[in-house]
Amino acid sequence: MNDTIAAIATATGNAALGIIRISGPSAGDVLQRVAPVAGKKARQHPGQLRFGRALDASTGEVVDEVLCFFAKGPGTATGEDVAEIHGHGGTLVLNQLLALACRAGARLALPGEFTRRAYTSGKLDLTQAEAVMSLIGARSELAARTAAKQLGGAIGDALADEYEHVTNISAGLETCLDFPDEDLPKEMVSEFIGRLSQVIEKLQAAVQSWKLGQMLTKGAKVVIAGPSNAGKSSLLNALIHEDRALVDSVPGTTRDIVEASYEINGIPVTFLDTAGLRFGAQKVELMGMEKSRKALAQADLILLVFDGAAPQTADAEILRILESHKDNTLPVLNKCDHREFTPSAFPEAIRQGVQVSAAQNLNLDVLQQQMAGRLSSERATDLILTTARQLDAVETTLDHVITARHILKKGGEPELAAADMRWAREALAALWGKDSQTDMIDAIFSSFCLGK
């Protein structure tokens, strides 16, 4: 933290502008050494851009015409003195400017070091630090909005009351351990159980948000499966408004998985058009069918497509797929424009699906609405966990809180409940990178009288 670091803060490649970011105690000195006139003016007028020239100190040659910016810590993103050199975009010129900054007293920043300094300085908690990369890598508008909320502290705000309850209950139980010969007052036990029930409900909702969080960050896998010649490839092309998959009336056209990216209701989606499942297939087609079965096992949502004019295609094997994946399968009866379309000839589970015509673009809006509902069933919550580390912290907290409540309900030993609450407090504090011990000490002494 005593070093001054520098890095290229903009994407590599040709561009109108590129930025060198500098942070640390010597940021102002480095800036002034690279661009003597503009750097000096920028230090004299923090928060303002100043025009000048970046010079090679060893030769006196002009490297680039630049804009210089300087801001005094701790009122900066990293909490330190921060400087920026805005030069012309381009790999060569930016590398030259970065080399000048390093020769002027900075060192190359490590990956993530600017954000780490923001965390160390108390500008960000760990969930906010993770949100930085989520925002940069967002694949949809909803993912970007979610990351922006997390960058603003959404997770901390959403679980602030729960953390306070866990800390205060933990502190109360720890205090009671000083009087081992006395039972916990019934009123206190009842209050603790009620507050723990509220915490459990909120933490369970947070855990349930994980599925949506993964879809936002990694995208959802939607597998289009079903019997051969049901119109799966036609449906894919219709949904993405592009001729992505080959279409032919001959069964078995699709023999390998065809992928296509799209966005539904703010969620990035990868469609997987799979080989049709049928008897009498040849060797290559059988290999494609095996890939289809593997894709089904990894799908977030399955569109099980049937030819609505051919009820016999809903054979026993297809129905077994529907039954084994019923929680994430949406049946689709295709070819509703066909004169022989007979949905009544299909089993009830299939009739409850969506009737569409991929060829005529009929009812595709209804299908997309149903897909959006299945994929974003947890969207209503403002609390969305997006990393495995966040999920682990919340699940660990939840397990210990449930155990502590069970002990208190059964009238068990308070020291056992205190131990679980201590672990719960530490796990939840780790979500943000807090010092749980300091928070508990504060909670204990906050109840003391003035002057004590």
DRENDO-1510 file (C-alpha; in Angstrom, 1 decimal, always signed):
<recs>
REC; n; res; u; v; w
REC; 1; MET; +0.0; +0.0; +0.0 .
REC; 2; ASN; +3.0; +2.3; +0.3 .
REC; 3; ASP; +3.8; +1.8; -3.4 .
REC; 4; THR; +2.4; +4.0; -6.2 .
REC; 5; ILE; +0.9; +1.8; -8.9 .
REC; 6; ALA; +0.0; +2.5; -12.6 .
REC; 7; ALA; -1.8; +0.7; -15.3 .
REC; 8; ILE; -3.6; +1.2; -18.6 .
REC; 9; ALA; -7.2; +1.6; -17.6 .
REC; 10; THR; -8.8; +1.4; -21.1 .
REC; 11; ALA; -9.1; -1.4; -23.6 .
REC; 12; THR; -6.2; -2.2; -25.8 .
REC; 13; GLY; -6.4; -1.4; -29.5 .
REC; 14; ASN; -6.8; +1.7; -31.7 .
REC; 15; ALA; -9.1; +4.3; -30.2 .
REC; 16; ALA; -9.5; +8.1; -29.9 .
REC; 17; LEU; -8.5; +8.1; -26.2 .
REC; 18; GLY; -6.6; +5.9; -23.7 .
REC; 19; ILE; -6.1; +6.4; -20.0 .
REC; 20; ILE; -3.2; +5.6; -17.7 .
REC; 21; ARG; -4.4; +5.4; -14.1 .
REC; 22; ILE; -2.0; +6.1; -11.2 .
REC; 23; SER; -2.8; +5.6; -7.5 .
REC; 24; GLY; -0.7; +5.9; -4.4 .
REC; 25; PRO; +1.2; +8.4; -2.2 .
REC; 26; SER; +3.4; +9.6; -5.1 .
REC; 27; ALA; +0.7; +9.8; -7.7 .
REC; 28; GLY; +1.0; +13.6; -8.0 .
REC; 29; ASP; +4.8; +13.4; -8.3 .
REC; 30; VAL; +4.6; +10.8; -11.0 .
REC; 31; LEU; +2.1; +12.8; -12.9 .
REC; 32; GLN; +4.2; +15.9; -12.8 .
REC; 33; ARG; +7.4; +14.1; -13.9 .
REC; 34; VAL; +5.6; +12.6; -16.9 .
REC; 35; ALA; +3.9; +15.9; -18.0 .
REC; 36; PRO; +5.7; +18.7; -16.1 .
REC; 37; VAL; +3.5; +21.7; -17.0 .
REC; 38; ALA; +0.1; +20.0; -17.2 .
REC; 39; GLY; +0.9; +17.8; -14.2 .
REC; 40; LYS; +1.8; +20.8; -12.0 .
REC; 41; LYS; -1.4; +22.6; -13.0 .
REC; 42; ALA; -3.5; +19.5; -12.3 .
REC; 43; ARG; -2.0; +19.2; -8.8 .
REC; 44; GLN; -2.8; +22.9; -8.2 .
REC; 45; HIS; -6.4; +22.5; -9.4 .
REC; 46; PRO; -7.5; +19.0; -8.2 .
REC; 47; GLY; -10.5; +17.6; -10.1 .
REC; 48; GLN; -9.8; +19.6; -13.3 .
REC; 49; LEU; -8.3; +18.4; -16.5 .
REC; 50; ARG; -5.2; +20.2; -17.7 .
REC; 51; PHE; -3.7; +20.1; -21.2 .
REC; 52; GLY; +0.0; +19.6; -21.8 .
REC; 53; ARG; +2.7; +17.3; -23.2 .
REC; 54; ALA; +4.1; +14.1; -21.9 .
REC; 55; LEU; +7.9; +14.1; -22.2 .
REC; 56; ASP; +10.6; +11.5; -22.2 .
REC; 57; ALA; +12.8; +12.8; -19.3 .
REC; 58; SER; +15.9; +11.1; -20.8 .
REC; 59; THR; +15.7; +12.9; -24.2 .
REC; 60; GLY; +13.2; +15.7; -23.7 .
REC; 61; GLU; +11.2; +14.5; -26.7 .
REC; 62; VAL; +7.4; +14.8; -26.7 .
REC; 63; VAL; +5.7; +11.4; -26.5 .
REC; 64; ASP; +2.1; +12.6; -26.7 .
REC; 65; GLU; -0.2; +15.5; -26.1 .
REC; 66; VAL; -2.2; +14.6; -23.0 .
REC; 67; LEU; -4.8; +15.7; -20.5 .
REC; 68; CYS; -3.8; +15.4; -16.9 .
REC; 69; PHE; -6.1; +14.9; -13.9 .
REC; 70; PHE; -5.3; +14.7; -10.2 .
REC; 71; ALA; -7.5; +14.0; -7.1 .
REC; 72; LYS; -6.4; +14.0; -3.5 .
REC; 73; GLY; -7.2; +11.0; -1.2 .
REC; 74; PRO; -9.2; +9.9; +0.6 .
REC; 75; GLY; -11.9; +11.3; -1.5 .
REC; 76; THR; -11.1; +9.0; -4.5 .
REC; 77; ALA; -12.1; +5.6; -5.7 .
REC; 78; THR; -9.1; +3.9; -4.1 .
REC; 79; GLY; -8.9; +6.2; -1.1 .
REC; 80; GLU; -5.4; +7.3; -2.1 .
REC; 81; ASP; -4.1; +10.2; -4.2 .
REC; 82; VAL; -5.1; +9.4; -7.8 .
REC; 83; ALA; -3.8; +10.7; -11.1 .
REC; 84; GLU; -4.8; +10.0; -14.7 .
REC; 85; ILE; -3.0; +10.7; -18.0 .
REC; 86; HIS; -5.4; +10.9; -20.9 .
REC; 87; GLY; -3.6; +10.3; -24.2 .
REC; 88; HIS; -4.3; +9.1; -27.7 .
REC; 89; GLY; -5.6; +5.6; -27.9 .
REC; 90; GLY; -3.4; +2.9; -29.3 .
REC; 91; THR; -1.2; +0.1; -27.9 .
REC; 92; LEU; +2.1; +1.7; -28.7 .
REC; 93; VAL; +1.5; +5.2; -27.3 .
REC; 94; LEU; -0.2; +3.9; -24.1 .
REC; 95; ASN; +2.6; +1.6; -23.4 .
REC; 96; GLN; +5.0; +4.5; -23.9 .
REC; 97; LEU; +3.1; +6.6; -21.4 .
REC; 98; LEU; +2.9; +3.7; -18.9 .
REC; 99; ALA; +6.7; +3.2; -19.2 .
REC; 100; LEU; +7.2; +6.9; -18.5 .
REC; 101; ALA; +5.0; +6.6; -15.4 .
REC; 102; CYS; +7.0; +3.6; -14.1 .
REC; 103; ARG; +10.3; +5.4; -14.7 .
REC; 104; ALA; +8.9; +8.3; -12.8 .
REC; 105; GLY; +8.4; +6.3; -9.6 .
REC; 106; ALA; +5.3; +4.1; -10.1 .
REC; 107; ARG; +5.3; +0.3; -10.6 .
REC; 108; LEU; +3.0; -1.8; -12.7 .
REC; 109; ALA; -0.3; -2.6; -10.9 .
REC; 110; LEU; -1.1; -6.2; -10.2 .
REC; 111; PRO; -4.4; -7.6; -11.6 .
REC; 112; GLY; -7.3; -6.2; -9.5 .
REC; 113; GLU; -5.0; -4.0; -7.4 .
REC; 114; PHE; -6.9; -0.8; -7.8 .
REC; 115; THR; -10.1; -2.4; -6.7 .
REC; 116; ARG; -8.2; -4.2; -3.8 .
REC; 117; ARG; -7.0; -0.8; -2.6 .
REC; 118; ALA; -10.5; +0.5; -2.7 .
REC; 119; TYR; -11.5; -2.4; -0.5 .
REC; 120; THR; -8.6; -2.0; +1.9 .
REC; 121; SER; -9.4; +1.7; +2.2 .
REC; 122; GLY; -13.0; +0.9; +3.1 .
REC; 123; LYS; -14.4; +2.3; -0.2 .
REC; 124; LEU; -15.9; -1.0; -1.2 .
REC; 125; ASP; -16.9; -4.2; +0.6 .
REC; 126; LEU; -16.2; -7.6; -1.0 .
REC; 127; THR; -19.6; -7.8; -2.7 .
REC; 128; GLN; -19.0; -4.4; -4.2 .
REC; 129; ALA; -15.6; -5.4; -5.4 .
REC; 130; GLU; -17.0; -8.5; -7.1 .
REC; 131; ALA; -19.6; -6.3; -8.7 .
REC; 132; VAL; -16.9; -4.3; -10.5 .
REC; 133; MET; -16.1; -7.3; -12.7 .
REC; 134; SER; -19.7; -8.3; -13.0 .
REC; 135; LEU; -20.5; -4.9; -14.4 .
REC; 136; ILE; -17.6; -5.0; -16.8 .
REC; 137; GLY; -18.6; -8.5; -18.1 .
REC; 138; ALA; -22.4; -8.0; -18.1 .
REC; 139; ARG; -24.0; -9.7; -21.1 .
REC; 140; SER; -27.4; -8.1; -20.8 .
REC; 141; GLU; -29.1; -4.9; -19.6 .
REC; 142; LEU; -30.6; -6.7; -16.5 .
REC; 143; ALA; -27.2; -8.2; -15.6 .
REC; 144; ALA; -25.6; -4.7; -15.9 .
REC; 145; ARG; -28.4; -3.2; -13.7 .
REC; 146; THR; -27.9; -5.9; -11.1 .
REC; 147; ALA; -24.2; -5.4; -11.0 .
REC; 148; ALA; -24.6; -1.6; -10.7 .
REC; 149; LYS; -26.9; -2.1; -7.7 .
REC; 150; GLN; -24.4; -4.4; -6.1 .
REC; 151; LEU; -21.7; -1.9; -6.8 .
REC; 152; GLY; -23.8; +0.6; -4.9 .
REC; 153; GLY; -24.0; -1.8; -1.9 .
REC; 154; ALA; -27.3; -3.6; -2.6 .
REC; 155; ILE; -26.3; -6.9; -0.9 .
REC; 156; GLY; -25.1; -5.1; +2.2 .
REC; 157; ASP; -28.3; -3.0; +2.3 .
REC; 158; ALA; -30.5; -6.0; +1.8 .
REC; 159; LEU; -28.9; -8.0; +4.6 .
REC; 160; ALA; -28.1; -5.2; +7.0 .
REC; 161; ASP; -30.9; -6.0; +9.4 .
REC; 162; GLU; -30.1; -9.7; +9.3 .
REC; 163; TYR; -26.5; -9.1; +10.2 .
REC; 164; GLU; -27.6; -6.8; +13.0 .
REC; 165; HIS; -29.9; -9.5; +14.4 .
REC; 166; VAL; -27.3; -12.2; +14.2 .
REC; 167; THR; -24.7; -10.0; +15.9 .
REC; 168; ASN; -27.0; -8.8; +18.7 .
REC; 169; ILE; -28.3; -12.3; +19.4 .
REC; 170; SER; -24.8; -13.7; +19.4 .
REC; 171; ALA; -23.7; -10.9; +21.8 .
REC; 172; GLY; -26.7; -11.6; +24.0 .
REC; 173; LEU; -26.0; -15.4; +24.2 .
REC; 174; GLU; -22.3; -14.7; +24.8 .
REC; 175; THR; -23.1; -12.4; +27.7 .
REC; 176; CYS; -25.5; -14.9; +29.3 .
REC; 177; LEU; -22.6; -17.5; +29.3 .
REC; 178; ASP; -21.1; -15.4; +32.1 .
REC; 179; PHE; -23.9; -16.7; +34.3 .
REC; 180; PRO; -23.9; -20.4; +33.7 .
REC; 181; ASP; -26.0; -21.2; +36.8 .
REC; 182; GLU; -29.0; -19.2; +35.5 .
REC; 183; ASP; -31.4; -20.2; +32.8 .
REC; 184; LEU; -32.1; -17.9; +29.9 .
REC; 185; PRO; -35.2; -15.9; +30.5 .
REC; 186; LYS; -38.2; -17.3; +28.6 .
REC; 187; GLU; -39.0; -13.9; +27.2 .
REC; 188; MET; -35.4; -13.6; +25.8 .
REC; 189; VAL; -35.5; -17.0; +24.2 .
REC; 190; SER; -38.9; -16.3; +22.6 .
REC; 191; GLU; -37.6; -13.0; +21.2 .
REC; 192; PHE; -34.4; -14.7; +19.9 .
REC; 193; ILE; -36.4; -17.4; +18.2 .
REC; 194; GLY; -38.7; -14.9; +16.5 .
REC; 195; ARG; -35.8; -12.8; +15.2 .
REC; 196; LEU; -33.9; -15.9; +14.0 .
REC; 197; SER; -37.0; -17.0; +12.1 .
REC; 198; GLN; -37.0; -13.7; +10.2 .
REC; 199; VAL; -33.3; -14.1; +9.5 .
REC; 200; ILE; -33.9; -17.6; +8.1 .
REC; 201; GLU; -36.6; -16.4; +5.8 .
REC; 202; LYS; -34.5; -13.7; +4.3 .
REC; 203; LEU; -31.4; -15.9; +4.0 .
REC; 204; GLN; -33.5; -18.6; +2.2 .
REC; 205; ALA; -34.7; -16.0; -0.3 .
REC; 206; ALA; -31.1; -15.0; -0.9 .
REC; 207; VAL; -30.1; -18.6; -1.5 .
REC; 208; GLN; -32.9; -19.1; -4.0 .
REC; 209; SER; -31.7; -16.0; -5.9 .
REC; 210; TRP; -28.5; -17.9; -6.8 .
REC; 211; LYS; -30.0; -19.6; -9.9 .
REC; 212; LEU; -31.0; -16.2; -11.4 .
REC; 213; GLY; -27.6; -14.8; -10.4 .
REC; 214; GLN; -25.9; -17.5; -12.4 .
REC; 215; MET; -28.1; -17.0; -15.4 .
REC; 216; LEU; -27.3; -13.2; -15.3 .
REC; 217; THR; -23.6; -13.8; -15.1 .
REC; 218; LYS; -23.1; -16.9; -17.2 .
REC; 219; GLY; -26.3; -17.0; -19.3 .
REC; 220; ALA; -29.1; -19.6; -19.3 .
REC; 221; LYS; -28.9; -22.8; -21.3 .
REC; 222; VAL; -32.2; -23.5; -23.2 .
REC; 223; VAL; -32.2; -26.9; -24.9 .
REC; 224; ILE; -34.6; -27.4; -27.8 .
REC; 225; ALA; -35.3; -31.2; -27.9 .
REC; 226; GLY; -37.9; -33.6; -29.1 .
REC; 227; PRO; -38.7; -36.2; -31.8 .
REC; 228; SER; -37.2; -35.8; -35.3 .
REC; 229; ASN; -39.0; -33.5; -37.8 .
REC; 230; ALA; -41.0; -31.7; -35.1 .
REC; 231; GLY; -39.7; -28.4; -36.3 .
REC; 232; LYS; -37.0; -27.8; -33.6 .
REC; 233; SER; -34.6; -26.0; -36.0 .
REC; 234; SER; -37.4; -24.0; -37.5 .
REC; 235; LEU; -38.4; -22.9; -34.0 .
REC; 236; LEU; -34.8; -21.9; -33.2 .
REC; 237; ASN; -34.6; -19.8; -36.3 .
REC; 238; ALA; -37.9; -18.1; -35.6 .
REC; 239; LEU; -37.0; -17.3; -32.0 .
REC; 240; ILE; -33.7; -15.6; -32.8 .
REC; 241; HIS; -35.0; -14.1; -36.1 .
REC; 242; GLU; -32.1; -15.6; -38.0 .
REC; 243; ASP; -31.5; -18.7; -40.2 .
REC; 244; ARG; -29.0; -20.2; -37.8 .
REC; 245; ALA; -30.0; -23.9; -38.2 .
REC; 246; LEU; -30.5; -25.9; -41.4 .
REC; 247; VAL; -34.1; -26.9; -42.1 .
REC; 248; ASP; -35.3; -29.8; -44.2 .
REC; 249; SER; -38.3; -32.1; -44.3 .
REC; 250; VAL; -36.1; -35.2; -44.1 .
REC; 251; PRO; -35.9; -36.5; -40.5 .
REC; 252; GLY; -32.4; -36.3; -38.8 .
REC; 253; THR; -31.2; -33.1; -40.5 .
REC; 254; THR; -29.7; -31.9; -37.2 .
REC; 255; ARG; -26.9; -34.3; -36.1 .
REC; 256; ASP; -24.8; -32.0; -34.0 .
REC; 257; ILE; -25.8; -29.4; -31.4 .
REC; 258; VAL; -26.3; -25.9; -33.0 .
REC; 259; GLU; -25.8; -23.0; -30.6 .
REC; 260; ALA; -27.3; -19.5; -30.9 .
REC; 261; SER; -27.2; -16.6; -28.4 .
REC; 262; TYR; -30.2; -14.4; -27.6 .
REC; 263; GLU; -31.7; -12.4; -24.8 .
REC; 264; ILE; -35.0; -13.0; -23.1 .
REC; 265; ASN; -36.4; -10.6; -20.5 .
REC; 266; GLY; -32.9; -9.3; -19.7 .
REC; 267; ILE; -31.4; -12.8; -19.3 .
REC; 268; PRO; -28.7; -13.8; -21.8 .
REC; 269; VAL; -29.7; -17.2; -23.3 .
REC; 270; THR; -27.8; -19.8; -25.3 .
REC; 271; PHE; -30.2; -21.9; -27.3 .
REC; 272; LEU; -29.0; -25.5; -28.0 .
REC; 273; ASP; -30.8; -27.1; -31.0 .
REC; 274; THR; -30.3; -30.8; -30.6 .
REC; 275; ALA; -30.6; -33.9; -32.7 .
REC; 276; GLY; -34.1; -35.4; -32.9 .
REC; 277; LEU; -34.8; -38.5; -30.8 .
REC; 278; ARG; -36.1; -41.3; -32.9 .
REC; 279; PHE; -35.8; -45.0; -33.7 .
REC; 280; GLY; -34.1; -46.3; -36.8 .
REC; 281; ALA; -31.3; -43.6; -36.7 .
REC; 282; GLN; -28.0; -44.2; -38.3 .
REC; 283; LYS; -24.6; -44.2; -36.5 .
REC; 284; VAL; -23.8; -40.5; -36.9 .
REC; 285; GLU; -27.4; -39.5; -36.0 .
REC; 286; LEU; -27.1; -41.8; -32.9 .
REC; 287; MET; -24.0; -39.9; -31.8 .
REC; 288; GLY; -26.0; -36.7; -32.1 .
REC; 289; MET; -28.8; -38.1; -30.0 .
REC; 290; GLU; -26.3; -39.0; -27.3 .
REC; 291; LYS; -25.1; -35.4; -27.3 .
REC; 292; SER; -28.8; -34.3; -27.0 .
REC; 293; ARG; -29.2; -36.4; -23.8 .
REC; 294; LYS; -26.1; -34.9; -22.2 .
REC; 295; ALA; -27.4; -31.4; -23.1 .
REC; 296; LEU; -30.7; -32.1; -21.4 .
REC; 297; ALA; -29.0; -32.9; -18.2 .
REC; 298; GLN; -27.3; -29.5; -18.1 .
REC; 299; ALA; -30.2; -27.4; -19.3 .
REC; 300; ASP; -31.8; -24.5; -17.3 .
REC; 301; LEU; -34.9; -24.9; -19.5 .
REC; 302; ILE; -36.0; -27.5; -22.0 .
REC; 303; LEU; -38.3; -26.7; -24.9 .
REC; 304; LEU; -39.7; -30.2; -25.7 .
REC; 305; VAL; -41.1; -29.7; -29.2 .
REC; 306; PHE; -43.7; -32.0; -30.8 .
REC; 307; ASP; -45.2; -32.1; -34.3 .
REC; 308; GLY; -48.8; -31.3; -33.4 .
REC; 309; ALA; -50.0; -33.0; -36.5 .
REC; 310; ALA; -48.2; -36.3; -35.6 .
REC; 311; PRO; -49.3; -37.6; -32.2 .
REC; 312; GLN; -47.5; -40.9; -32.7 .
REC; 313; THR; -44.2; -39.0; -32.2 .
REC; 314; ALA; -44.9; -38.7; -28.5 .
REC; 315; ASP; -43.6; -42.2; -27.8 .
REC; 316; ALA; -42.7; -43.7; -24.4 .
REC; 317; GLU; -39.0; -42.5; -24.5 .
REC; 318; ILE; -40.0; -38.9; -25.2 .
REC; 319; LEU; -42.6; -39.0; -22.4 .
REC; 320; ARG; -39.9; -40.4; -20.0 .
REC; 321; ILE; -37.8; -37.3; -20.8 .
REC; 322; LEU; -40.8; -35.1; -20.0 .
REC; 323; GLU; -41.3; -36.9; -16.7 .
REC; 324; SER; -37.7; -36.9; -15.6 .
REC; 325; HIS; -37.2; -33.2; -16.4 .
REC; 326; LYS; -40.7; -32.0; -15.6 .
REC; 327; ASP; -39.5; -29.2; -13.3 .
REC; 328; ASN; -37.6; -27.4; -16.1 .
REC; 329; THR; -39.4; -28.6; -19.2 .
REC; 330; LEU; -41.9; -26.5; -21.3 .
REC; 331; PRO; -43.8; -28.6; -23.9 .
REC; 332; VAL; -44.3; -27.0; -27.3 .
REC; 333; LEU; -46.9; -28.2; -29.8 .
REC; 334; ASN; -45.6; -27.0; -33.2 .
REC; 335; LYS; -47.4; -26.6; -36.5 .
REC; 336; CYS; -50.6; -25.2; -35.1 .
REC; 337; ASP; -51.4; -23.8; -38.5 .
REC; 338; HIS; -51.5; -27.3; -40.0 .
REC; 339; ARG; -54.9; -28.7; -41.0 .
REC; 340; GLU; -54.2; -32.0; -39.2 .
REC; 341; PHE; -53.1; -30.3; -36.0 .
REC; 342; THR; -54.7; -32.3; -33.2 .
REC; 343; PRO; -53.6; -31.4; -29.7 .
REC; 344; SER; -56.3; -33.5; -28.1 .
REC; 345; ALA; -54.5; -36.6; -29.3 .
REC; 346; PHE; -51.5; -35.9; -27.1 .
REC; 347; PRO; -51.2; -36.7; -23.3 .
REC; 348; GLU; -52.4; -34.0; -20.9 .
REC; 349; ALA; -48.8; -33.0; -19.9 .
REC; 350; ILE; -48.1; -32.1; -23.5 .
REC; 351; ARG; -51.5; -30.4; -24.1 .
REC; 352; GLN; -50.7; -28.0; -21.3 .
REC; 353; GLY; -47.7; -26.6; -23.2 .
REC; 354; VAL; -47.7; -23.8; -25.8 .
REC; 355; GLN; -49.2; -24.2; -29.2 .
REC; 356; VAL; -47.1; -22.4; -31.9 .
REC; 357; SER; -46.3; -22.4; -35.6 .
REC; 358; ALA; -42.6; -21.8; -36.2 .
REC; 359; ALA; -43.1; -21.6; -39.9 .
REC; 360; GLN; -45.8; -18.8; -39.6 .
REC; 361; ASN; -44.4; -17.1; -36.4 .
REC; 362; LEU; -47.7; -17.8; -34.5 .
REC; 363; ASN; -47.8; -17.5; -30.7 .
REC; 364; LEU; -44.0; -17.1; -30.4 .
REC; 365; ASP; -44.6; -14.1; -28.2 .
REC; 366; VAL; -46.6; -16.4; -25.8 .
REC; 367; LEU; -43.8; -18.9; -25.8 .
REC; 368; GLN; -41.2; -16.2; -25.0 .
REC; 369; GLN; -43.4; -14.9; -22.1 .
REC; 370; GLN; -43.6; -18.5; -20.7 .
REC; 371; MET; -39.8; -18.9; -21.1 .
REC; 372; ALA; -39.2; -15.6; -19.4 .
REC; 373; GLY; -41.4; -16.6; -16.5 .
REC; 374; ARG; -39.6; -19.9; -16.1 .
REC; 375; LEU; -36.1; -18.4; -16.2 .
REC; 376; SER; -36.7; -15.4; -14.0 .
REC; 377; SER; -39.1; -16.8; -11.4 .
REC; 378; GLU; -36.9; -15.2; -8.7 .
REC; 379; ARG; -36.6; -11.8; -10.4 .
REC; 380; ALA; -38.9; -10.0; -7.9 .
REC; 381; THR; -36.2; -9.9; -5.2 .
REC; 382; ASP; -33.7; -7.1; -5.0 .
REC; 383; LEU; -31.2; -9.4; -3.4 .
REC; 384; ILE; -29.4; -11.5; -6.0 .
REC; 385; LEU; -26.3; -13.6; -5.2 .
REC; 386; THR; -24.0; -13.8; -8.2 .
REC; 387; THR; -20.8; -15.5; -7.1 .
REC; 388; ALA; -20.1; -18.9; -5.5 .
REC; 389; ARG; -18.3; -17.2; -2.6 .
REC; 390; GLN; -21.5; -15.2; -1.8 .
REC; 391; LEU; -23.6; -18.3; -1.9 .
REC; 392; ASP; -21.3; -20.2; +0.4 .
REC; 393; ALA; -21.2; -17.4; +3.0 .
REC; 394; VAL; -25.0; -17.2; +3.0 .
REC; 395; GLU; -25.6; -20.9; +3.1 .
REC; 396; THR; -23.1; -21.4; +5.9 .
REC; 397; THR; -24.8; -18.6; +7.9 .
REC; 398; LEU; -28.2; -20.2; +7.2 .
REC; 399; ASP; -27.1; -23.6; +8.4 .
REC; 400; HIS; -25.8; -22.3; +11.7 .
REC; 401; VAL; -28.8; -20.0; +12.3 .
REC; 402; ILE; -31.2; -22.9; +11.8 .
REC; 403; THR; -29.2; -25.0; +14.2 .
REC; 404; ALA; -29.2; -22.3; +16.8 .
REC; 405; ARG; -32.9; -21.8; +16.6 .
REC; 406; HIS; -33.5; -25.5; +16.9 .
REC; 407; ILE; -31.4; -25.6; +20.1 .
REC; 408; LEU; -33.3; -22.7; +21.6 .
REC; 409; LYS; -36.6; -24.2; +20.7 .
REC; 410; LYS; -35.7; -27.5; +22.4 .
REC; 411; GLY; -34.4; -25.8; +25.5 .
REC; 412; GLY; -30.9; -27.0; +24.8 .
REC; 413; GLU; -27.6; -25.7; +26.2 .
REC; 414; PRO; -27.2; -22.0; +25.5 .
REC; 415; GLU; -23.5; -22.4; +24.9 .
REC; 416; LEU; -24.2; -24.6; +21.9 .
REC; 417; ALA; -26.6; -22.0; +20.5 .
REC; 418; ALA; -23.9; -19.3; +21.2 .
REC; 419; ALA; -21.3; -21.3; +19.3 .
REC; 420; ASP; -23.6; -21.7; +16.2 .
REC; 421; MET; -24.4; -18.0; +16.4 .
REC; 422; ARG; -20.7; -17.1; +16.6 .
REC; 423; TRP; -20.1; -19.2; +13.4 .
REC; 424; ALA; -23.1; -17.6; +11.7 .
REC; 425; ARG; -21.9; -14.1; +12.6 .
REC; 426; GLU; -18.4; -14.9; +11.2 .
REC; 427; ALA; -19.8; -16.4; +8.0 .
REC; 428; LEU; -22.1; -13.5; +7.3 .
REC; 429; ALA; -19.4; -11.0; +8.1 .
REC; 430; ALA; -17.2; -12.7; +5.6 .
REC; 431; LEU; -19.7; -12.0; +2.9 .
REC; 432; TRP; -18.6; -8.3; +3.0 .
REC; 433; GLY; -15.1; -8.9; +4.5 .
REC; 434; LYS; -16.2; -7.3; +7.9 .
REC; 435; ASP; -14.6; -7.8; +11.3 .
REC; 436; SER; -17.3; -9.7; +13.1 .
REC; 437; GLN; -15.5; -9.7; +16.4 .
REC; 438; THR; -15.3; -5.9; +16.5 .
REC; 439; ASP; -19.0; -5.7; +15.6 .
REC; 440; MET; -20.0; -8.1; +18.4 .
REC; 441; ILE; -17.9; -6.2; +21.0 .
REC; 442; ASP; -19.6; -3.0; +19.9 .
REC; 443; ALA; -23.0; -4.7; +20.3 .
REC; 444; ILE; -22.1; -5.8; +23.8 .
REC; 445; PHE; -20.9; -2.5; +25.1 .
REC; 446; SER; -23.6; -0.4; +23.3 .
REC; 447; SER; -26.1; -1.6; +25.9 .
REC; 448; PHE; -24.0; -0.2; +28.8 .
REC; 449; CYS; -25.1; +2.9; +30.7 .
REC; 450; LEU; -23.3; +6.2; +30.1 .
REC; 451; GLY; -20.3; +6.6; +32.4 .
REC; 452; LYS; -19.8; +2.8; +32.8 .
</recs>
